[in-house]
Amino acid sequence: MRGGQTFQRWQHKPTLKGTARVWFYVDGSTVYLEQVHTAHPNETK
């Protein structure tokens, strides 16, 4: 939630066999990065 609005969050796995994750959401033409993990975070297991 940002500014009273709820957005759909997305998770991107930047490498084919890696465990890194990038969490983000889009508002219009702006992409907001929420979290960047170099390894698989426990909350998504």
MMTF fields as JSON, N, C-alpha, C and O atoms, coordinates in Angstrom:
{
  "mmtfVersion": "1.0.0",
  "mmtfProducer": "UNKNOWN",
  "numBonds": 179,
  "numAtoms": 180,
  "numGroups": 45,
  "numChains": 1,
  "numModels": 1,
  "chainsPerModel": [1],
  "groupsPerChain": [45],
  "chainIdList": ["A"],
  "bondAtomList": [4, 2, 8, 6, 12, 10, 16, 14, 20, 18, 24, 22, 28, 26, 32, 30, 36, 34, 40, 38, 44, 42, 48, 46, 52, 50, 56, 54, 60, 58, 64, 62, 68, 66, 72, 70, 76, 74, 80, 78, 84, 82, 88, 86, 92, 90, 96, 94, 100, 98, 104, 102, 108, 106, 112, 110, 116, 114, 120, 118, 124, 122, 128, 126, 132, 130, 136, 134, 140, 138, 144, 142, 148, 146, 152, 150, 156, 154, 160, 158, 164, 162, 168, 166, 172, 170, 176, 174],
  "bondOrderList": [1, 1, 1, 1, 1, 1, 1, 1, 1, 1, 1, 1, 1, 1, 1, 1, 1, 1, 1, 1, 1, 1, 1, 1, 1, 1, 1, 1, 1, 1, 1, 1, 1, 1, 1, 1, 1, 1, 1, 1, 1, 1, 1, 1],
  "groupList": [{"groupName": "MET", "atomNameList": ["N", "CA", "C", "O"], "elementList": ["N", "C", "C", "O"], "formalChargeList": [0, 0, 0, 0], "bondAtomList": [1, 0, 2, 1, 3, 2], "bondOrderList": [1, 1, 2], "singleLetterCode": "M", "chemCompType": "L-PEPTIDE LINKING"}, {"groupName": "ARG", "atomNameList": ["N", "CA", "C", "O"], "elementList": ["N", "C", "C", "O"], "formalChargeList": [0, 0, 0, 0], "bondAtomList": [1, 0, 2, 1, 3, 2], "bondOrderList": [1, 1, 2], "singleLetterCode": "R", "chemCompType": "L-PEPTIDE LINKING"}, {"groupName": "GLY", "atomNameList": ["N", "CA", "C", "O"], "elementList": ["N", "C", "C", "O"], "formalChargeList": [0, 0, 0, 0], "bondAtomList": [1, 0, 2, 1, 3, 2], "bondOrderList": [1, 1, 2], "singleLetterCode": "G", "chemCompType": "PEPTIDE LINKING"}, {"groupName": "GLN", "atomNameList": ["N", "CA", "C", "O"], "elementList": ["N", "C", "C", "O"], "formalChargeList": [0, 0, 0, 0], "bondAtomList": [1, 0, 2, 1, 3, 2], "bondOrderList": [1, 1, 2], "singleLetterCode": "Q", "chemCompType": "L-PEPTIDE LINKING"}, {"groupName": "THR", "atomNameList": ["N", "CA", "C", "O"], "elementList": ["N", "C", "C", "O"], "formalChargeList": [0, 0, 0, 0], "bondAtomList": [1, 0, 2, 1, 3, 2], "bondOrderList": [1, 1, 2], "singleLetterCode": "T", "chemCompType": "L-PEPTIDE LINKING"}, {"groupName": "PHE", "atomNameList": ["N", "CA", "C", "O"], "elementList": ["N", "C", "C", "O"], "formalChargeList": [0, 0, 0, 0], "bondAtomList": [1, 0, 2, 1, 3, 2], "bondOrderList": [1, 1, 2], "singleLetterCode": "F", "chemCompType": "L-PEPTIDE LINKING"}, {"groupName": "TRP", "atomNameList": ["N", "CA", "C", "O"], "elementList": ["N", "C", "C", "O"], "formalChargeList": [0, 0, 0, 0], "bondAtomList": [1, 0, 2, 1, 3, 2], "bondOrderList": [1, 1, 2], "singleLetterCode": "W", "chemCompType": "L-PEPTIDE LINKING"}, {"groupName": "HIS", "atomNameList": ["N", "CA", "C", "O"], "elementList": ["N", "C", "C", "O"], "formalChargeList": [0, 0, 0, 0], "bondAtomList": [1, 0, 2, 1, 3, 2], "bondOrderList": [1, 1, 2], "singleLetterCode": "H", "chemCompType": "L-PEPTIDE LINKING"}, {"groupName": "LYS", "atomNameList": ["N", "CA", "C", "O"], "elementList": ["N", "C", "C", "O"], "formalChargeList": [0, 0, 0, 0], "bondAtomList": [1, 0, 2, 1, 3, 2], "bondOrderList": [1, 1, 2], "singleLetterCode": "K", "chemCompType": "L-PEPTIDE LINKING"}, {"groupName": "PRO", "atomNameList": ["N", "CA", "C", "O"], "elementList": ["N", "C", "C", "O"], "formalChargeList": [0, 0, 0, 0], "bondAtomList": [1, 0, 2, 1, 3, 2], "bondOrderList": [1, 1, 2], "singleLetterCode": "P", "chemCompType": "L-PEPTIDE LINKING"}, {"groupName": "LEU", "atomNameList": ["N", "CA", "C", "O"], "elementList": ["N", "C", "C", "O"], "formalChargeList": [0, 0, 0, 0], "bondAtomList": [1, 0, 2, 1, 3, 2], "bondOrderList": [1, 1, 2], "singleLetterCode": "L", "chemCompType": "L-PEPTIDE LINKING"}, {"groupName": "ALA", "atomNameList": ["N", "CA", "C", "O"], "elementList": ["N", "C", "C", "O"], "formalChargeList": [0, 0, 0, 0], "bondAtomList": [1, 0, 2, 1, 3, 2], "bondOrderList": [1, 1, 2], "singleLetterCode": "A", "chemCompType": "L-PEPTIDE LINKING"}, {"groupName": "VAL", "atomNameList": ["N", "CA", "C", "O"], "elementList": ["N", "C", "C", "O"], "formalChargeList": [0, 0, 0, 0], "bondAtomList": [1, 0, 2, 1, 3, 2], "bondOrderList": [1, 1, 2], "singleLetterCode": "V", "chemCompType": "L-PEPTIDE LINKING"}, {"groupName": "TYR", "atomNameList": ["N", "CA", "C", "O"], "elementList": ["N", "C", "C", "O"], "formalChargeList": [0, 0, 0, 0], "bondAtomList": [1, 0, 2, 1, 3, 2], "bondOrderList": [1, 1, 2], "singleLetterCode": "Y", "chemCompType": "L-PEPTIDE LINKING"}, {"groupName": "ASP", "atomNameList": ["N", "CA", "C", "O"], "elementList": ["N", "C", "C", "O"], "formalChargeList": [0, 0, 0, 0], "bondAtomList": [1, 0, 2, 1, 3, 2], "bondOrderList": [1, 1, 2], "singleLetterCode": "D", "chemCompType": "L-PEPTIDE LINKING"}, {"groupName": "SER", "atomNameList": ["N", "CA", "C", "O"], "elementList": ["N", "C", "C", "O"], "formalChargeList": [0, 0, 0, 0], "bondAtomList": [1, 0, 2, 1, 3, 2], "bondOrderList": [1, 1, 2], "singleLetterCode": "S", "chemCompType": "L-PEPTIDE LINKING"}, {"groupName": "GLU", "atomNameList": ["N", "CA", "C", "O"], "elementList": ["N", "C", "C", "O"], "formalChargeList": [0, 0, 0, 0], "bondAtomList": [1, 0, 2, 1, 3, 2], "bondOrderList": [1, 1, 2], "singleLetterCode": "E", "chemCompType": "L-PEPTIDE LINKING"}, {"groupName": "ASN", "atomNameList": ["N", "CA", "C", "O"], "elementList": ["N", "C", "C", "O"], "formalChargeList": [0, 0, 0, 0], "bondAtomList": [1, 0, 2, 1, 3, 2], "bondOrderList": [1, 1, 2], "singleLetterCode": "N", "chemCompType": "L-PEPTIDE LINKING"}],
  "groupTypeList": [0, 1, 2, 2, 3, 4, 5, 3, 1, 6, 3, 7, 8, 9, 4, 10, 8, 2, 4, 11, 1, 12, 6, 5, 13, 12, 14, 2, 15, 4, 12, 13, 10, 16, 3, 12, 7, 4, 11, 7, 9, 17, 16, 4, 8],
  "groupIdList": [1, 2, 3, 4, 5, 6, 7, 8, 9, 10, 11, 12, 13, 14, 15, 16, 17, 18, 19, 20, 21, 22, 23, 24, 25, 26, 27, 28, 29, 30, 31, 32, 33, 34, 35, 36, 37, 38, 39, 40, 41, 42, 43, 44, 45],
  "secStructList": [7, 5, 6, 6, 5, 7, 7, 7, 3, 3, 3, 3, 7, 7, 1, 1, 1, 7, 7, 7, 3, 3, 3, 3, 3, 3, 3, 6, 6, 3, 3, 3, 3, 3, 3, 3, 3, 1, 1, 7, 7, 4, 4, 4, 7],
  "xCoordList": [0.853, 0.0, 0.904, 1.883, 0.557, 1.316, 0.329, -0.463, 0.382, -0.506, -1.977, -2.787, -2.334, -3.717, -4.18, -5.325, -3.327, -3.659, -2.989, -1.868, -3.688, -3.131, -2.698, -3.428, -1.51, -0.962, -0.677, -0.397, -0.749, -0.377, 1.142, 1.797, 1.708, 3.158, 3.565, 2.813, 4.766, 5.321, 6.677, 7.377, 7.04, 8.338, 9.056, 8.502, 10.28, 11.083, 12.293, 12.967, 12.558, 13.746, 14.716, 14.522, 15.761, 16.597, 17.501, 18.001, 17.72, 18.557, 17.803, 16.949, 18.113, 17.391, 17.494, 16.483, 18.712, 18.901, 19.297, 19.564, 19.337, 19.728, 18.598, 17.464, 18.907, 17.9, 17.576, 16.805, 18.145, 17.879, 16.42, 15.818, 15.865, 14.497, 14.44, 15.151, 13.58, 13.318, 11.801, 11.054, 11.348, 9.929, 9.652, 10.39, 8.58, 8.273, 6.779, 6.038, 6.351, 4.987, 5.041, 6.008, 3.994, 3.954, 2.804, 1.689, 3.084, 2.07, 2.175, 3.068, 1.271, 1.331, 2.552, 2.675, 3.46, 4.683, 5.905, 7.041, 5.662, 6.751, 6.796, 5.775, 7.995, 8.203, 8.894, 9.949, 8.324, 8.888, 9.491, 8.8, 10.751, 11.4, 11.134, 11.422, 10.59, 10.315, 11.446, 11.913, 11.877, 12.916, 13.782, 13.304, 15.072, 16.001, 16.8, 17.459, 16.742, 17.436, 18.407, 18.051, 19.614, 20.597, 20.437, 21.055, 19.615, 19.291, 17.795, 17.153, 17.24, 15.809, 15.409, 15.862, 14.567, 14.161, 13.21, 12.431, 13.283, 12.466, 10.976, 10.219, 10.538, 9.111, 8.481, 7.259, 9.252, 8.682, 8.874, 8.509, 9.429, 9.643, 8.34, 8.31],
  "yCoordList": [-1.17, 0.0, 1.241, 1.316, 2.189, 3.44, 4.574, 4.513, 5.597, 6.74, 6.376, 7.006, 5.359, 4.931, 4.022, 3.572, 3.749, 2.857, 1.503, 1.414, 0.456, -0.887, -1.252, -1.017, -1.827, -2.208, -3.702, -4.308, -4.287, -5.683, -5.77, -5.066, -6.638, -6.831, -7.926, -8.869, -7.79, -8.779, -9.212, -8.45, -10.423, -10.955, -11.373, -12.099, -10.913, -11.259, -12.054, -11.689, -13.144, -13.962, -13.643, -14.133, -12.83, -12.314, -13.325, -13.042, -14.481, -15.481, -16.799, -17.082, -17.589, -18.833, -19.816, -20.365, -20.043, -21.016, -20.38, -21.094, -19.069, -18.386, -18.307, -18.68, -17.822, -17.711, -16.255, -15.993, -15.316, -13.895, -13.576, -14.207, -12.587, -12.15, -10.632, -9.996, -10.053, -8.613, -8.446, -8.914, -7.78, -7.5, -6.074, -5.156, -5.883, -4.552, -4.408, -5.39, -3.15, -2.883, -1.702, -0.939, -1.555, -0.524, 0.429, 0.0, 1.73, 2.775, 3.669, 4.512, 3.487, 4.247, 3.834, 2.678, 4.787, 4.477, 4.381, 4.392, 4.286, 4.208, 2.828, 2.297, 2.252, 0.964, 1.22, 1.854, 0.742, 0.903, -0.424, -1.442, -0.415, -1.601, -1.632, -0.665, -2.727, -2.876, -3.591, -3.142, -4.704, -5.503, -6.129, -6.491, -6.251, -6.958, -7.908, -7.481, -9.203, -10.224, -10.961, -11.34, -11.163, -11.914, -13.417, -14.205, -13.81, -15.218, -15.307, -14.293, -16.488, -16.694, -16.322, -16.965, -15.294, -14.902, -15.938, -16.575, -16.093, -17.083, -16.873, -17.843, -15.63, -15.367, -15.914, -16.049, -16.23, -16.752, -18.26, -18.82, -18.919, -20.38, -21.107, -22.337],
  "zCoordList": [0.0, 0.0, 0.0, 0.743, -0.834, -0.899, -1.161, -2.101, -0.332, -0.504, -0.473, -1.153, 0.315, 0.426, -0.706, -0.701, -1.661, -2.771, -2.589, -2.09, -2.999, -2.976, -4.383, -5.346, -4.5, -5.795, -5.819, -4.785, -7.003, -7.165, -7.183, -7.951, -6.334, -6.265, -7.224, -7.47, -7.763, -8.675, -8.169, -7.502, -8.484, -8.11, -9.392, -10.217, -9.545, -10.72, -10.267, -9.304, -10.971, -10.722, -11.861, -12.974, -11.614, -12.698, -13.398, -14.487, -12.807, -13.471, -13.55, -12.71, -14.541, -14.777, -13.613, -13.174, -13.11, -12.03, -10.697, -9.73, -10.635, -9.405, -8.403, -8.703, -7.216, -6.166, -5.837, -4.915, -6.565, -6.322, -6.659, -7.528, -5.956, -6.191, -6.144, -5.365, -6.991, -6.986, -6.868, -7.727, -5.805, -5.593, -6.031, -5.674, -6.813, -7.318, -7.585, -7.607, -7.788, -8.25, -9.201, -9.207, -10.005, -11.037, -10.747, -10.45, -10.836, -10.682, -11.909, -11.994, -12.852, -14.103, -14.904, -15.307, -15.138, -15.884, -14.975, -15.447, -13.661, -12.686, -12.051, -11.615, -12.004, -11.353, -10.017, -9.984, -8.926, -7.592, -7.142, -7.109, -6.802, -6.255, -4.759, -4.054, -4.279, -2.854, -2.133, -1.087, -2.701, -2.065, -3.14, -4.215, -2.83, -3.712, -2.837, -1.889, -3.155, -2.374, -3.282, -4.398, -2.816, -3.591, -3.405, -4.121, -2.452, -2.215, -1.963, -1.687, -2.054, -1.863, -0.441, 0.506, -0.264, 1.109, 1.721, 1.011, 3.009, 3.712, 3.51, 3.486, 3.365, 3.281, 1.999, 1.944, 0.987, -0.254, -0.405, -1.439, 0.588, 0.516, 0.718, 0.693]
}
